[in-house]
Amino acid sequence: MATTITDSQKPFSLDPYHVSDVFGFILPAPLTELPPYYQPWMDIAQHVTELIYSHTLRSHILKMPLLNTRFLESHRELRLAHLALSVMTMGYVWQEGENDTVKVFQQPFLLCAVEVILPRNLAVPYWKVSQRLGLPPILTHADAVLANWKKRDPHGPFDIENLELLVTLPGGDSVRGFFMVTLLVELAAVPAIKSIPLVINGVQCGDAETVTSALEEISQAMEGMTDALKLMHAYVKPDVFYGIIRIYLSGWKDNSSMPAGLVYEGIQAEPMEYSGGSAAQSSLLHCFDELLGVKHEDNCGAFLTRMRNYMPSSHKHLIQDISLQPSLRGFVQQEASELLTAAFQLCVTKLMALRSYHINVVSCFITVPAARARQLRRQGNSSQQETVSRAPTALEETGTGGSGIMSFLKTVRDRTRDVSLPLDNRAMQKSTNGAQPQNTQYTTHQTHLQTNTF
């Protein structure tokens, strides 16, 4: 029997976490320009790709003035500043590829490695902006995807043909496609994120009907996320992603190209280590895991927990607070309702399907090109005729975030399966039949998108 939430048990809400009803974790209406004082940053950030190809990005950055960050006032200004400084940093570090990041010199009886030093005029403001945002001083999912978009036609639809990046990296249409498709996956998840409070409050009230309905909404959104992810094959070329794009998303932790890390000049003398971009930096699946009770342990759990430090602090707090709520899985077991159990199990099934499809994408864009690159090396083919031959060898078996990617993804998927509940086939059929076609729901959500305030 359903009960009401007492005063001491306030309804769970997304309001404190800077989550938009329309855009979810995506930053609504990102700024495209900073105040004029910061134009030297934007002049370089908006031309990073050309400067990398001309091998002049480092020299341009070295001539850049050291700017004070105190004139950055709003959250959106800080996010754009972090994005601009991030792409400059990735370009500076990786301008000449993996072989020009570490210079080794010989001292008597000692082999010393001198790491790349990020110059003071970039490192100091980057560090200060990062501290104010609670983000690390490296390009993250929150930068490259969530805060790196604008509409070509402000009144047009929120679809990939009407979206453009604010700043970009080498990779042409494929790098745009990679970030934009990832953005659409975030967008497809919005109905699920909005349904999480309904689930939590329904559990607190003992309202099985509300929880069932909300879980069905979440499972539909998960299917929409998988559909959006499928667009990766249409908009990103695997050889370009593997051979050109990946290195610029790579970090300086668990990366043999930069074994000690990066020195941020003017911050501290010792090198610091930060992971590169990773899908694990998206708050979406972390929220779903905490809601459904999926537990990741050992190295996988440690990596996922560390990736939360690469998210906006308010989104990280949301994940933590979801984990503190009464157990949804326990509630489902206690209620022993066929429809509720079916709705829960459908969410688990759709989350597993999403993770399985992600494995498919990784195989297409990393595993297969990596095998081709190894074949070319064995044949002694050092030409640049095949794009995959340009790829850094240090990343062959890992993700840009530093994880052993295929074993990691399969383990995460298997842990998702562990929360499955026994289910009567008739109940599963009822739950599935009760769900509306996802494509219709996803399209409707896109159609009604309007810009709102942060």
C-alpha positions in Angstrom: 0.0 0.0 0.0 1.4 3.4 -1.0 2.3 6.0 1.6 3.1 9.7 1.5 6.6 11.2 1.9 7.0 12.9 5.3 8.5 16.3 6.0 11.7 14.6 7.2 11.8 12.6 4.0 11.8 15.2 1.3 11.0 14.1 -2.3 14.1 13.4 -4.4 14.5 16.1 -7.0 17.1 16.9 -9.8 16.9 20.6 -9.1 20.1 20.8 -6.9 22.2 19.0 -9.5 22.2 21.3 -12.5 20.3 18.8 -14.6 18.1 20.3 -17.3 14.6 18.9 -18.0 15.2 19.4 -21.7 19.0 18.6 -22.0 19.8 16.4 -19.1 23.5 16.6 -18.4 24.2 18.6 -21.5 25.1 22.3 -20.9 22.1 24.3 -22.3 23.1 27.0 -24.7 26.9 27.1 -24.3 28.6 30.4 -24.9 30.4 30.7 -28.2 32.7 33.7 -27.1 34.5 34.8 -24.0 34.9 38.4 -22.9 37.4 40.3 -25.2 40.2 40.1 -22.6 40.4 36.4 -23.3 40.4 36.7 -27.1 44.0 35.4 -27.3 42.8 32.1 -26.0 39.9 31.9 -28.5 42.1 32.9 -31.4 44.2 29.8 -30.8 41.5 27.4 -29.6 39.4 28.0 -32.7 42.4 27.2 -35.0 44.0 24.3 -33.2 43.6 21.9 -36.0 45.2 24.1 -38.6 48.1 25.0 -36.2 48.7 21.3 -35.5 48.9 20.5 -39.2 51.3 23.3 -39.8 53.4 22.2 -36.7 53.1 25.7 -35.2 50.6 25.3 -32.4 53.3 25.0 -29.7 55.0 28.2 -30.9 51.7 30.1 -31.0 50.9 29.0 -27.4 54.4 30.0 -26.2 53.8 33.5 -27.4 50.4 33.7 -25.7 50.0 36.2 -22.9 49.5 34.9 -19.3 45.9 36.0 -18.6 44.2 36.4 -15.2 41.1 34.2 -14.7 39.3 36.5 -12.3 37.3 38.2 -15.1 35.5 34.9 -15.8 32.3 35.3 -13.8 29.6 32.9 -15.0 29.5 29.1 -15.1 29.1 29.2 -18.9 32.2 31.5 -19.2 34.2 29.0 -17.1 33.0 26.0 -19.1 34.0 27.7 -22.4 37.3 28.7 -21.0 38.0 25.2 -19.8 37.0 23.8 -23.2 39.3 26.3 -25.0 42.2 25.6 -22.7 41.6 21.9 -22.9 41.9 21.6 -26.7 45.0 23.8 -26.7 46.5 21.5 -24.1 45.7 18.3 -26.0 47.1 19.9 -29.2 50.2 21.2 -27.4 51.0 17.8 -25.9 50.3 15.6 -29.0 51.2 18.0 -31.8 54.0 15.8 -33.0 52.5 12.4 -32.0 53.5 9.9 -29.4 57.2 10.0 -30.2 57.7 13.7 -29.3 56.3 13.7 -25.8 59.3 12.3 -23.8 62.9 13.3 -24.4 65.4 10.9 -22.9 69.0 11.9 -22.0 71.9 10.0 -20.4 73.6 10.8 -17.2 76.4 8.6 -15.8 74.8 5.3 -14.7 71.3 6.9 -15.0 68.7 7.1 -17.7 66.5 10.1 -17.2 63.2 11.0 -18.9 62.2 14.6 -19.2 58.4 15.0 -19.6 56.7 17.6 -21.7 56.1 20.8 -19.7 52.9 22.6 -20.3 54.0 26.3 -20.4 53.1 28.6 -17.5 50.9 30.9 -19.7 48.6 27.9 -20.4 49.1 25.8 -17.3 48.4 28.4 -14.7 45.0 29.7 -16.0 44.0 26.2 -16.9 44.6 25.0 -13.4 42.7 27.9 -11.9 39.7 27.5 -14.1 39.7 23.7 -13.4 39.8 24.3 -9.7 36.8 26.7 -9.9 34.8 24.1 -11.9 35.9 21.0 -9.9 37.2 19.5 -13.2 40.7 18.2 -13.9 43.1 20.1 -16.2 42.6 17.8 -19.2 40.0 17.5 -21.9 37.0 15.6 -20.5 33.6 14.4 -21.7 32.1 17.4 -20.0 34.1 19.6 -22.2 34.3 17.9 -25.6 30.7 16.7 -25.6 28.5 18.4 -23.1 29.7 22.0 -23.5 31.0 21.9 -27.2 27.9 22.4 -29.3 25.8 25.0 -31.0 22.9 25.0 -33.5 23.7 26.1 -37.1 20.1 27.4 -37.3 19.1 28.6 -33.8 15.5 27.8 -34.7 16.1 24.5 -36.3 16.0 21.0 -34.9 18.4 19.4 -32.4 19.8 16.9 -34.8 23.2 16.0 -36.1 22.8 18.0 -39.4 22.0 21.2 -37.5 24.7 20.9 -34.9 28.2 22.2 -34.9 31.2 22.1 -32.6 32.5 25.2 -30.9 36.1 24.0 -31.1 37.6 20.9 -32.7 40.6 18.7 -33.1 42.1 16.9 -36.1 39.8 14.4 -37.7 37.6 16.4 -40.0 34.0 15.3 -40.3 34.7 12.2 -38.2 35.7 14.1 -35.1 32.6 16.2 -35.5 30.5 13.1 -35.9 32.1 11.4 -32.9 31.3 14.2 -30.5 27.9 15.0 -32.0 26.7 11.3 -31.9 27.9 11.1 -28.3 25.9 14.3 -27.6 22.8 12.6 -29.1 23.2 9.6 -26.9 23.2 12.0 -23.9 20.0 13.7 -25.3 18.3 10.3 -25.8 18.8 9.6 -22.1 16.9 12.7 -20.9 13.6 10.9 -20.3 15.4 8.3 -18.2 17.2 10.9 -16.1 13.9 12.7 -15.5 12.3 9.4 -14.4 14.9 8.6 -11.8 13.2 10.8 -9.1 9.9 9.1 -9.9 11.5 5.8 -9.1 13.2 6.9 -5.9 10.1 8.7 -4.6 7.9 5.8 -5.6 10.1 3.4 -3.6 10.0 5.7 -0.6 6.2 5.8 -0.8 5.8 2.1 -1.6 4.0 3.1 -4.9 4.7 0.1 -7.1 2.6 1.4 -10.0 4.6 4.7 -10.2 7.9 2.8 -10.0 6.7 0.4 -12.8 5.7 3.2 -15.1 9.0 5.1 -14.5 11.1 2.0 -15.1 9.3 1.4 -18.4 10.2 5.0 -19.4 13.8 4.4 -18.5 14.0 1.2 -20.5 12.6 3.0 -23.5 15.2 5.8 -23.2 18.0 3.2 -22.9 16.8 1.8 -26.2 16.9 5.3 -27.7 20.5 5.7 -26.5 21.4 2.5 -28.3 19.7 3.7 -31.5 21.6 7.0 -31.2 24.9 5.2 -30.7 24.3 3.3 -34.0 24.7 6.6 -35.8 28.5 6.4 -35.0 28.8 4.1 -38.0 27.3 6.6 -40.4 29.2 9.7 -39.2 32.7 8.4 -38.1 35.3 6.6 -40.2 37.0 3.9 -38.1 40.4 4.4 -39.7 40.2 8.2 -39.0 39.1 7.7 -35.4 41.8 5.1 -34.7 44.6 6.7 -36.7 44.0 10.4 -36.1 41.4 11.3 -33.5 42.3 9.0 -30.6 45.7 10.4 -29.7 44.2 13.8 -29.1 41.8 12.3 -26.6 44.6 10.5 -24.7 45.8 11.4 -21.3 49.0 11.2 -19.3 48.1 8.4 -16.9 48.7 4.7 -17.7 50.1 5.8 -21.0 53.6 4.5 -21.9 54.1 7.6 -24.2 54.1 9.7 -21.0 54.9 7.4 -18.2 55.5 10.0 -15.5 52.8 12.5 -16.5 52.8 16.1 -17.5 54.4 19.1 -15.7 52.0 22.0 -15.3 54.6 24.8 -15.1 53.8 27.3 -12.3 51.7 24.8 -10.4 54.2 22.3 -9.2 57.5 21.0 -10.3 56.5 17.3 -10.3 54.6 15.8 -13.2 50.9 15.1 -12.7 48.9 12.3 -14.2 45.4 12.6 -15.6 43.3 10.1 -17.7 42.2 11.0 -21.2 38.6 11.1 -22.4 36.4 8.1 -21.8 32.7 7.2 -22.1 33.0 6.3 -18.4 33.1 10.1 -17.7 29.5 10.3 -18.8 27.2 10.5 -15.7 24.5 8.5 -17.5 25.5 4.9 -16.9 26.7 5.7 -13.4 23.2 6.9 -12.5 21.6 3.8 -14.0 24.1 1.5 -12.2 23.4 3.1 -8.8 19.6 3.0 -9.4 19.5 -0.6 -10.4 22.1 -1.7 -7.9 24.8 -2.8 -10.3 28.1 -3.2 -8.4 31.5 -2.9 -10.0 34.5 -4.2 -8.1 38.3 -4.6 -8.3 40.0 -2.7 -11.1 36.8 -1.9 -13.0 35.1 -0.4 -9.9 38.2 1.6 -9.1 38.4 3.0 -12.6 34.7 3.9 -12.7 35.0 5.6 -9.3 38.0 7.6 -10.5 36.2 8.7 -13.6 33.6 10.5 -11.4 36.3 13.0 -10.6 36.2 13.9 -14.3 32.6 15.0 -14.1 31.0 18.4 -13.1 30.8 18.2 -9.3 27.0 18.6 -9.3 26.6 15.5 -11.5 29.0 13.6 -9.4 27.0 14.5 -6.3 23.8 13.3 -8.0 25.4 9.8 -8.6 26.5 9.7 -5.0 23.0 10.7 -3.7 21.3 8.1 -5.9 23.5 5.5 -4.3 22.3 6.5 -0.8 18.6 5.9 -1.6 16.6 2.8 -0.5 17.4 -0.2 -2.7 15.2 -0.3 -5.8 16.0 -4.0 -6.4 15.1 -4.8 -2.8 11.8 -3.0 -3.2 11.1 -5.0 -6.4 11.8 -8.3 -4.6 9.7 -7.3 -1.6 6.7 -6.2 -3.7 6.8 -9.5 -5.7 4.7 -7.9 -8.5 5.0 -9.5 -11.9 4.7 -6.2 -13.7 7.1 -4.4 -11.5 9.7 -7.2 -11.7 9.2 -7.2 -15.5 9.8 -3.5 -15.7 12.9 -3.8 -13.6 14.2 -6.7 -15.6 13.5 -4.8 -18.9 15.8 -2.0 -17.7 18.5 -4.4 -16.9 18.1 -6.0 -20.3 18.2 -2.7 -22.1 21.3 -1.6 -20.2 23.0 -4.8 -21.1 22.0 -4.3 -24.7 23.5 -0.8 -24.7 26.7 -2.0 -23.2 26.9 -4.9 -25.7 26.4 -2.5 -28.6 29.2 -0.3 -27.1 31.4 -3.3 -27.3 30.4 -3.7 -30.9 31.4 -0.1 -31.6 34.7 -0.4 -29.8 35.5 -3.5 -31.9 34.7 -1.7 -35.1 36.6 1.5 -34.2 39.5 0.2 -32.1 40.0 -3.6 -32.2 39.8 -4.1 -36.0 41.9 -1.0 -36.9 44.5 -2.0 -34.3 44.8 -5.4 -35.9 45.4 -3.8 -39.2 48.0 -1.4 -37.8 49.9 -4.3 -36.3 49.7 -6.1 -39.6 51.2 -3.1 -41.4 54.1 -2.9 -38.9 54.8 -6.7 -39.2 55.0 -6.2 -43.0 57.4 -3.3 -42.5 55.0 -0.9 -44.2 55.8 2.4 -42.6 54.1 4.5 -45.2 51.3 6.9 -44.3 49.0 5.6 -47.1 46.7 3.9 -44.6 45.4 6.2 -41.9 45.5 3.5 -39.2 49.3 3.4 -39.6 49.5 6.8 -37.9 48.0 5.5 -34.7 50.0 5.6 -31.5 51.2 2.1 -30.5 50.7 2.9 -26.8 46.9 2.9 -27.2 46.5 -0.4 -29.0 45.2 -2.4 -26.0 43.7 0.5 -24.0 41.0 3.1 -24.1 42.0 6.8 -24.1 41.0 6.8 -20.5 43.7 4.2 -19.8 41.6 1.1 -19.3 42.2 -2.3 -20.9 39.2 -1.6 -23.0 37.6 -4.8 -24.2 38.1 -6.8 -20.9 36.8 -3.7 -19.0 33.6 -3.4 -21.1 32.8 -7.1 -21.0 33.3 -7.2 -17.2 31.1 -4.1 -16.7 28.4 -5.8 -18.9 28.6 -9.0 -16.9 28.2 -7.1 -13.6 25.0 -5.6 -15.1 23.7 -9.1 -15.7 24.3 -10.0 -12.0 21.3 -7.8 -10.8 18.8 -9.7 -13.0 15.7 -11.0 -11.2 13.8 -14.3 -12.1 10.9 -13.4 -14.3 7.7 -15.0 -15.4 7.6 -14.9 -19.3 4.0 -13.7 -19.2 5.0 -10.7 -17.1 7.9 -9.8 -19.4 5.6 -10.0 -22.4 3.1 -7.7 -20.6 5.8 -5.1 -19.8 7.2 -5.2 -23.3 3.8 -4.8 -24.9 3.0 -1.9 -22.6 6.0 0.1 -23.8 5.6 2.6 -26.6 7.9 2.3 -29.6 11.1 4.1 -28.7 11.7 5.8 -32.0 8.4 7.7 -31.7 9.2 8.8 -28.1 12.8 9.9 -29.0 11.7 11.9 -32.0 9.0 13.6 -30.0 11.6 14.6 -27.4 13.9 16.0 -30.1 11.1 18.0 -31.7 10.2 19.9 -28.6 13.7 20.9 -27.6 14.1 24.6 -26.8 17.0 26.4 -25.2 16.6 27.0 -21.5 18.8 28.6 -18.8 21.4 27.0 -16.6 
